[in-house]
């Protein structure tokens, strides 16, 4: 079976959806010939190959409102889909949906993974919504990463009958085989970890504020446009000596940070955080999670009172209280960590995700 996955970007661009696309491309059995169509963030396109996967990247003038400016994408989609049995889009991606509607993909079965609603670009969404509705109306199957996202999304509501729940995953074999060095940071006392892009919806500023009420070290693994402002905020709050901004870290150093931490915090404040795959990475290493009660899959992945604690978004005091409870109650913290690992084993393994996708590919291709 020939499968073309379509996304904004692909490796080595780093991001949650990019990791998912790569996991699918590299994880499916050999009877699926996997190819990728994506754009460059900026610059000339070309053909590449990563880990035995053929990747076509279109030229781009840059990125505006989170969308690559690549006029040739529709024509490239039509050309790349010519021999595809399945074209698998990953949303949100206006470039992808517009290209599908204008250029088409012939007789290919069309699938879309709906990773999240569009939240930040509310004004643009009003213009784009009819296009998105037409696209979703025409696709053969919609994959949604959690039941909660399906229940909460007004956009998905009319298409519920063609939606299938396919949670994201982590590779437990790789995690269990890792043997990272000890973290080269001088810390005393408990360690809290945040990992992710430092952008508008991650809510790290509230975690910085919470550190004034927490006696621990916070490791912030990740980079982004908010880093300088967050560092300044830490200085203004008088907690900069408690926080290590690590910037972008290698997979090995991130593994060391997970292993060194006592708990993980995901303080996200907007529904753009639809799943929070970093929660799985923490849970797989038996770390309890403090997350926020967003109307997405975030509080479903790590559940309040089972694998961690859930607090209201934008509430630094609640964050501090939850962190302190878990740091002070060793038995509870360890119990949540053990239950977190078991939840990953039950619901979020790489094998389970790949198996679900393989079944859907076979079903939808057969229907076509």
N, C-alpha and C positions, 0 to 999 in steps of 0.2 A: 504494500500500500504506500502510495506517495503522499506525504503530508507536508504542506507549506505552513509554517507558523509566521504570523505577521505581527510585528510590534514596533514601537517607536525606535528603540535602540536594542543593541545586543552587546555581548561581551566584546571588549573589556569594559564597557560602560557598566557601572555598578548601580544596582537598584533592586528593590524587592521583586518587581515584575520581571526584570531582566533575568534574575536568578531562577524564577519559575519557568520561564521560557527555555532557559538552558537546561534545567533539570528534566523537562519533558523531552527536549531534543536528544539529550544524551542518555536518557533512562529507558526509553522504549526499546523493545526487542528489535533485532536486526531485520525482521520482515517489514518494518516500517522505515521507508526511506525518508529521513527528516531533512528539510531545508528551512532556511530562515530568510525572511525579507525584513529589513530594517533600514533606518536612515543613519547617516553620520550626524553627530551633533553639529558639525560644521566642516565643510571641505568636500573634496572630490570623492565620489563613490568608487566601488569596485567589488570584486569577488574575493572572498577569503574562505578559510577553512579552519575551524577550531574543533579539536577533539573528534575528528572524523565527520563533522557536520558542515555542510556547504552553506555559506552565508553570503547573501547579496546585500550590499549596503548602497543606498542611493546617495547622490550628492545633495548637500544641504547648504543653504545660505546662513543658517543659524537656527535659533529657537525663539519663538514668540508665543507667549501665553501657554508655555509648556508643550508647544507643538512644533516639530521640525518643519522648516520652510524648504520643502523639496518638491518642486513642481512636477518632476518626472515620476513620482511615486505611483500614481494611478496606472501609467503605462507599464511600469515595472511589475506592478501587481498582476496585470493581465498577462504579461509575458511569463512570469514565474509560475502562475497558476495554470498555465496551459496544459501541463501533464499531471496536475495534482488531483488526487482523489478527494482530499480534504484540505480546505483552507481554514486555518485556525487563527482567529484574531484575538488580541488581548486588549481589553478596554479598561480605563478610558483612553481613547486614541482617535480624535476627530480625523486625523489624517487617514487612518485605516478605514473608518466607516465611509467617509466621502469617496475614497478611492474605490471601495467595493461597489458603491452605488453608481458611480460614474463610469468606471471601466469594466466592472463585472469580472467574474471568474469562470465563465462558461458553465459547464455541467458539474463543477466541483460541489461537493457537500460543504456547507459553510457553518462553522462553529465559532462561537465567541465565548471567551472566559471574561466574565464581568467582575473585575477586581474591586471596583469601588464606584460610587457616584461621583460626579463632578461637583465640587463644593466651592472652591475658591473663586472660580471664574463664573459667578452667578449671572452677570450681565450677558456674557458670551453664551451661556447655556440657553438663554431664552431664544437666541437665534439658532443655536445648534440643535435644540431639542427635537424639532420636526425631522431633522436628518437622522438623529439617533433612533427615533421611533421607527422610521422607515427601515433602517438597517436591522433593528431587532425584530421587526415584523417579518423580514425576509429570511433571517438565518434559520438553519434547521434545528440547532440546539444551543442553549445558553448554559454555560457552566458557572455556578456561583460558589464562592469560597466558603459560605456559611449559611445556615438556615436563617440566622438572625439578619444578615444582610438582605436576604430575599424578602423577609417579613417587613423590614423597615424601609425598603427602597420603593418610592412611588413610581420610579421609572420602570422597574421590573414588574410591577403589579399586573399590568395587562398581559404579560407574557409568561406568567407563572406555569402554565401548562407545558411549556417547552423548556423549563429550567431543571437542571440536575445539580445537586449539591456535591461538589468535589473539593474538600478541604485541602489546603496547602500542606507541606510536609517538611521534614528534615531527614537527613541520612543518618540513622542511628549507628550503622556500622562504622561510618567514618568518624563520628563523634566518639564512639567507644574505643576506636583504635588510636585516637590522638594521644600524644604524650608531649605536650608543650612544655617549654622551660618555665621556671617560676617567673612571675612578673617582676620586671626590674624597676620597681617603684617602692620607695621607702614609705611604708604605711604602718600605722599602729591602730589597733582596734578594728571594728567591723568595716567591711567594704561593701558599698552599694554600687551597682553597675547600671548604666544606661548605654545602649548601643543603637545607632541610627543616624540618619541625616539630621543636621541641625537646621531645620526649616520651620515654617510657620505653624505647622500643625502638631509638632512633636511635644510642645508644652514644656520644654526643658527649663524655661525661665521660672516656672512654678516649682520645679524641683530644686533649682538654685535657691529660691526663697525659702523652701522647706528646710534646707540644710542648716539654717540658723537655729532650728529646734532639734537637730539630730547630732549626736556625738558619733560620727563615723566619717570615713573617707568616701567620696563619690568619684568614680571613674566615668568619664564621658568619652566613649569611643565613637568617633564619627566626626565629620566635617560638614560645612555648609555655610550659607550666607549669614546665619545668625551667630556664628561663633564669636566674632569680636564683641558683639553686643552682649552675649552671655558672659564672656570673660569680664567685661566692664561691670555687668550686673553683680557678678560674684564679688568684685572688689568693693562695690558700693554697699553690699550687704555685709561685708566683713567676713565672708566665708571662703575667700579665694585660697586660703591655706588648707582648706578641706577638700578642694576640688582639683582633680587632675584632668585637664582637657588634652586628650591623647591625640586628637586629630584622626585622620584616616589611618587605620592599622591593618596590618597583614592578617590573614586568616589565622596564622600561628599565634600572633600576639593577642588577637581577639579571643582565641581559645584559652590562652593564659589568663586573660581578664575574667572570663566566665568561671574558670576553675578557682580563681582567687576570691571571687565575690561570695558574699553571704546571702544576698538577694538581688533581684533584678527589678527595676522600676521602668514602666512605660507610661509617662504622664501625658499622653496625647490629648489634644483639646478639640479636634475637629474630626468629622466623619471621613475625611480623607484617609485617616488611619482605619482601614476597613478590616484588617486581620491582625497585623502585628506579628510577622513570622519570627521576629527576634524573640518573642515570648517562647516559641517552640524551642529555639536554640538554648534558652535558659532552662526551660522545663526539662529538656532532655538531659541536662547536666545536674538535675535535682535541685534547681534553684526555685524557691517560691517567687511569685511575681506580684507586684503592686501595680495595678492598671486602673483605667478610668471607665466609667459607665457610659461609654459612647453608644449610639444606636447602630452599632455595627457588630462585626464578629469579634472585636477585641475582648469584651468581657465573657464571651462564650469560649474562646480559646483557653484562657486561664480564668477559672471560675472562683468567685468569691466564697470563701469559707471551705474550699476544697484544695485548690492549688495556690492560693494566695489571697490577697484582699483587693477589693474594688472600691474606689472612692469617686466622688463627683469630679468632673474635669474642672480645671481652673481653681482649685482649692488647695493652696499650699499647706494650710493647717491640717486638712484631712490627709494629705500625702505624708506629712511629718508624723501624724498620729499612727497611721498604718505601718510606716517603716519602723517606728519605735516599738510598736507591739511585737512585730516579728523579730526585731533584734533583741528584745528583752525576754521573749518566751522561746527558749531554745527548742523545747519539745514540739511546740506548734510549728515553728519554722522548719524543723527537720521533717515533720509529718507532712506538711504541705509540699515540701520538696520531693519526698518519696511518691506522693500521690500525683505530683506533676509529671514525673517520669512515667508512671503507669498510664496516665492519660495520653501522653504522646505515643506510647507503645500501642494503645488501644485504637487511636483515631488518626494519628498524624504521621505514620511512617511513609517513607519514600515508596516502598512497595505498594502500599495501599493506594496512594495517589496515582501512581503509574498504572496500577491495575484498573482503577476506575476510568481513567482516560482511555486506556486500551479498549475497555468494554464499550465505551461511548463511541469511539472511532469505528469499531466494528459494527455496532448497531446502526449508526447513522449512514455509514457507507452502504450497508446492506439495504437500508430504506430507500437510498437514492437509486 
